[in-house]
Amino acid sequence: RPAGIGAWMAGGALAVAVAATWLVLPSRRSMLAPARGPLLAVAAGVPLLLAGWVLLWHGAYVEPTVNAGWRCLEMTALTAPWPFAALVLASRRIEPRHPGTAGAALGAAAGAWAAFAVELWCPLAAPAHVLVGHLLPIALLAVAGAAIGARLFRLRELRA
């Protein structure tokens, strides 16, 4: 794809990743994660926003090939654990109010960082490719993050 379009696509993905990270990490003044609303917005909105951003560029250039998107899905899945681990360490807390929602938002934010890396590489913006290779992995990361968060961030009973 043309370099200018690639820069816009990657820049949009970077902006979403930065905004998602800012929304999911706690403020310095609070020990608790952000309210449930912003966390749900990140968990549900990031996959849709990133897919919409990539689809916006469909037809702006001649795509070199057409494929289902399995490579992008795989690359996102292999890239996302690292930002997820960094975000979990940065959040550094037990979340008593909504641990699963916090985990889902962290998973989506990590997916946004992985999507930025994929956008630097992937030359495609066809709708079928974007759904499988770009939207699906971030949605799956949000679901996995919810499961991990529900287990990792919950309050535990102390046994005497």
Secondary structure, DSSP 4 states (H G I P E B T S, - for coil): --HHHHHHHHHHHHHHHHHHHHHHSPPTT-SSPPPHHHHHHHHHHHHHHHHHHHHHTTTSS--S----SHHHHHHHHHHTHHHHHHHHHHH-S--SS-HHHHHHHHHHHHHHHHHHHHHTT-----HHHHIIIIIHHHHHHHHHHHHHHHHHSS------
